[in-house]
Amino acid sequence: MKLYAAAVLALAASALLADRNISTPTAYTLQPGEFRLDYDRDGSDPRSETYAVFGVLPYVEVGLNYVDTPSLSNHAGVNVQYSVVQPYPDLLPGVSVGVLDLFNTTRRGRVVYAAATFQINLVERWTQRERINVTIGAGTNLHGAFFNLYWPMYTHVAFIADHDSRVLSVGIDLEPISGVAFRAVIQDNHPLYGIQIRRIF
């Protein structure tokens, strides 16, 4: 049994953040029965990305992404992540390792990475979702370290940001109903709009 089993049980009771913030990984890995689907569209260019991630084994998740770019060739990729330890709020960071674009089929190419996520509670009941998530990491085929932040600002509203070692993204995450979130992001001076579905089965 892992050191953070108690934290995993508590996290499973809430709407979870998973795998990536905007475009960079976090150290929280989806567990079997957890699923997330993202759809993002560029507001100034007919480009879109669909991303789905599933918990397939304890501490192992698999993600599939498809990028539709009419002016260039479309591409798809497979991502895999393993959680060495899950985050334990206010006490210890989670640590994950993974591979983006496992089969090296995207324009970015394969990235092998490690990430650490720190969670800071904003309420006393640490089974709730109101916690700040800060992730730092590094990987191959990048221009340096990456960083991401999820900061709840108000009920159902959070500030989100990340830097993938090349591009800075900042935006707002709005979750009007549990498990469904809408996002508005500025990424490299481009507006992005998206929807995210988070589910536990």
MOJOTA-V424687 format. One record per residue. SS is DSSP state (hx for helix, st for strand, lp for the rest). OMEGA is omega in whole degrees, 0 to 359 (999 if undefined). Layout:
SS:OMEGA
SS:OMEGA
//
This chain:
lp:184
lp:180
lp:186
lp:182
hx:180
hx:179
hx:180
hx:179
hx:179
hx:180
hx:183
lp:181
lp:185
lp:172
lp:194
lp:167
lp:188
lp:165
lp:180
st:181
lp:170
lp:178
lp:180
lp:185
st:166
lp:180
lp:173
lp:181
lp:178
lp:179
lp:179
st:183
lp:178
st:186
st:176
st:178
st:178
st:168
st:181
st:179
st:178
st:182
lp:181
lp:183
lp:181
lp:180
st:179
st:177
st:174
st:185
st:178
st:179
st:184
st:167
st:186
st:177
st:175
lp:177
lp:178
st:176
st:177
st:179
st:177
st:178
st:180
st:180
st:180
st:180
st:185
lp:184
lp:179
lp:177
lp:176
lp:177
st:180
st:181
st:178
st:178
st:178
st:178
st:176
st:180
st:173
st:171
st:175
lp:178
lp:175
st:190
lp:177
lp:185
lp:185
st:179
lp:168
st:179
st:178
st:172
st:182
st:178
st:171
st:181
lp:184
lp:185
lp:174
lp:184
lp:182
lp:180
lp:179
lp:181
lp:184
lp:176
st:173
st:189
st:169
st:182
st:175
st:180
st:176
st:179
st:182
st:182
st:173
lp:176
lp:183
lp:182
lp:189
lp:171
lp:180
lp:187
lp:186
lp:178
st:175
st:176
st:178
st:182
st:170
st:181
st:179
st:180
st:177
lp:176
lp:176
lp:180
lp:182
lp:180
lp:173
st:186
st:170
st:186
st:171
st:187
st:176
st:183
st:183
st:180
lp:177
lp:180
st:179
st:171
st:180
st:179
st:168
st:177
st:187
lp:183
lp:178
lp:189
lp:175
st:177
st:177
st:180
st:182
st:176
st:181
st:182
st:184
st:175
st:184
lp:176
lp:178
st:182
st:174
st:185
st:172
st:189
st:168
st:182
st:180
lp:180
lp:176
st:174
st:175
st:177
st:182
st:174
st:182
st:177
st:181
st:185
st:171
st:183
lp:999
//
